[in-house]
Amino acid sequence: MDRKQDTKPRRTVARGGYAVGDERRARILDVAVGHFAQWGFHASSLARIAKDVGITQGGLLHHFRSKEDLLVSVLRHSDEQDVARFFSPGPRTAVEAFEALIDLARYNAARPGRTKMFNVLAAEAGETGHPAHDYFVRRYRLVVDQVADTLRAAVARGELAADTDCEGTASEIAAVMDGLQLQWALALGTYDMPGRLRTYLDRLLRALTVDGSGLPARA
């Protein structure tokens, strides 16, 4: 009886400890986003990040082995959320896919810190030695492949013209999205990123669809 009473509190403490650790890890990721957005990867400091979290640098390294590990974790965490929310597997029409991209742009506009970080790191990662270089190479390949597959399926269903360059169109869409996002980050509050993306995708869809239809009118 006494033994059972002794073990129950220890399990409660352990669960509480895990919860605190998870909360602290999430806090580190949130603060790191702001630092990477403001200073990029190379000029960001683990010591400053730890200070803003309210822990020591040693405490930060308990959760992330290095600044490189922290960077990859920040990017992976953001991607997991985006993929689950906007790139879920399953058949979808070209219209549904384009609407999902507009929803993603609207979501990005609501989190300027993360979006600015993405712009800064994507520019830095052009160097092959940058710790996020491989991540961005894989990410763009994934985005282009997923959009191109959706367009190919739409061609097969007869929604889009048979001569649609699905790979080229998908690459163009990714480039336009990032270009609009960069302009938006430079003019926060004065630039309607989702609206301009919608205008572009509507015009693109009208050029690709067999019947010349575009995106449905907004309610």
C-alpha positions in Angstrom: 0.0 0.0 0.0 2.7 2.4 1.0 4.7 1.5 -2.1 1.8 2.4 -4.4 1.3 5.7 -2.6 5.0 6.5 -3.1 5.0 5.8 -6.8 1.9 7.8 -7.8 3.3 11.3 -6.8 6.5 10.5 -8.7 4.6 9.8 -11.9 2.7 13.0 -11.5 5.9 14.9 -11.1 7.3 13.3 -14.1 4.4 14.2 -16.2 4.6 17.8 -14.9 8.3 17.9 -15.7 7.6 16.8 -19.3 4.9 19.4 -19.7 7.3 22.2 -18.4 10.0 20.9 -20.8 7.6 20.9 -23.8 6.4 24.4 -22.9 10.0 25.7 -22.6 11.0 24.1 -25.9 8.0 25.7 -27.6 9.0 29.1 -26.1 12.6 28.7 -27.4 11.3 28.0 -30.9 9.0 31.1 -30.8 11.8 33.3 -29.6 14.2 31.9 -32.2 11.8 32.8 -35.0 12.1 36.4 -34.0 15.9 36.3 -33.8 16.4 34.5 -37.1 13.9 37.0 -38.7 15.8 40.0 -37.4 19.4 38.9 -37.7 19.4 35.8 -39.9 21.2 32.7 -38.9 24.8 33.7 -38.8 24.3 36.9 -36.7 21.8 35.3 -34.3 23.2 34.3 -30.9 22.2 31.4 -28.7 23.1 33.5 -25.7 20.7 36.3 -26.7 18.0 33.8 -27.6 18.4 32.1 -24.2 18.3 35.4 -22.4 15.1 36.4 -24.1 13.6 33.0 -23.1 14.7 33.6 -19.6 17.1 30.6 -19.3 20.8 30.1 -19.5 22.5 29.1 -22.7 23.2 25.7 -21.1 19.5 25.4 -20.5 18.8 26.1 -24.1 21.4 23.5 -25.2 19.6 20.9 -23.0 16.8 21.1 -25.6 18.8 21.9 -28.8 22.3 20.6 -29.3 23.5 23.6 -31.4 22.3 26.7 -33.2 22.1 24.5 -36.4 19.9 22.1 -34.5 17.7 24.9 -33.3 17.4 26.3 -36.9 16.4 23.0 -38.4 13.9 22.5 -35.6 12.3 25.9 -36.2 11.9 25.2 -39.9 10.7 21.6 -39.4 8.1 22.8 -36.8 6.7 25.4 -39.2 6.6 23.0 -42.1 4.8 20.3 -40.2 2.0 22.7 -39.4 1.8 24.0 -43.0 1.8 20.6 -44.7 -0.9 19.2 -42.4 -3.1 22.3 -42.9 -2.6 23.2 -46.5 -1.1 20.2 -48.4 -3.1 17.3 -47.0 -3.0 14.3 -49.4 -6.1 13.3 -51.4 -7.7 14.3 -54.7 -8.6 17.9 -55.2 -9.6 20.1 -58.1 -7.3 22.8 -59.5 -9.7 25.3 -57.9 -9.5 23.7 -54.5 -5.7 23.6 -54.7 -5.4 27.2 -55.7 -7.8 28.2 -52.9 -5.6 26.3 -50.4 -2.6 28.3 -51.7 -4.5 31.6 -51.1 -5.4 30.4 -47.6 -1.7 29.7 -47.0 -0.8 33.2 -48.1 -3.5 34.6 -45.7 -2.2 32.5 -42.9 1.4 33.7 -43.5 0.2 37.3 -43.5 -1.2 36.7 -40.0 2.3 35.6 -38.7 4.7 38.3 -40.0 7.6 37.1 -37.7 7.7 33.6 -39.1 7.2 34.9 -42.7 10.0 37.4 -42.4 12.3 34.7 -41.0 11.5 32.5 -44.0 12.5 35.3 -46.4 15.7 36.0 -44.6 16.8 32.4 -44.3 15.8 31.5 -47.9 18.1 34.3 -49.1 21.0 33.2 -46.8 20.6 29.5 -47.7 21.8 30.1 -51.3 25.2 29.3 -49.9 25.8 25.6 -50.1 27.4 25.6 -46.6 24.4 27.2 -44.9 22.7 24.7 -42.5 19.3 25.4 -44.0 20.5 24.9 -47.7 19.4 21.3 -48.0 16.1 22.1 -46.2 15.1 24.8 -48.8 16.2 22.6 -51.7 14.0 19.8 -50.5 11.1 22.2 -49.6 10.9 23.8 -53.0 11.2 20.4 -54.7 8.3 19.2 -52.5 6.1 22.2 -53.2 6.6 22.1 -56.9 6.1 18.3 -57.1 2.8 18.5 -55.1 1.4 21.4 -57.1 2.5 19.8 -60.4 0.8 16.5 -59.4 -2.4 18.3 -58.7 -2.3 20.0 -62.1 -1.6 16.7 -63.9 -4.6 15.2 -62.2 -6.7 18.2 -63.3 -5.4 17.7 -66.9 -6.4 14.0 -66.7 -9.9 14.9 -65.5 -10.3 17.3 -68.4 -10.3 20.4 -66.2 -7.2 21.9 -67.6 -5.9 22.0 -71.2 -4.0 18.9 -72.4 -0.9 20.9 -73.3 -0.6 22.4 -69.8 3.1 22.5 -68.7 2.4 21.3 -65.2 6.0 21.3 -63.9 6.7 24.8 -65.3 3.4 26.2 -64.0 4.0 24.8 -60.5 7.5 26.3 -60.5 6.1 29.6 -61.6 3.4 29.6 -58.9 6.1 29.0 -56.2 8.1 31.9 -57.6 5.2 34.3 -57.6 4.1 33.3 -54.1 7.6 34.0 -52.7 7.9 37.2 -54.7 4.6 38.5 -53.4 5.6 37.5 -49.9 8.9 39.4 -50.1 7.2 42.5 -51.3 4.6 42.1 -48.5 7.3 41.8 -45.9 8.9 45.0 -47.1 5.6 46.9 -46.9 3.6 45.5 -43.9 0.2 46.9 -43.6 0.1 48.5 -47.1 0.1 45.4 -49.3 -2.6 42.8 -49.7 -0.6 39.6 -50.3 -3.5 37.1 -50.4 -5.5 39.5 -52.6 -2.8 39.8 -55.2 -2.1 36.1 -55.2 -5.8 35.5 -55.7 -5.8 37.9 -58.7 -2.8 36.1 -60.2 -4.1 32.6 -59.7 -7.5 33.5 -61.1 -5.9 34.9 -64.2 -3.7 31.8 -64.5 -6.6 29.4 -64.0 -8.6 31.2 -66.8 -5.7 30.6 -69.1 -5.4 26.9 -68.2 -9.0 25.7 -67.9 -10.7 24.1 -70.8 -13.8 26.3 -70.4 -11.9 29.4 -69.5 -13.3 29.6 -65.9 -11.4 31.0 -63.0 -11.7 31.0 -59.3 -15.3 31.4 -57.9 -16.3 34.8 -56.7 -15.6 35.5 -53.1 -18.7 35.4 -50.8 
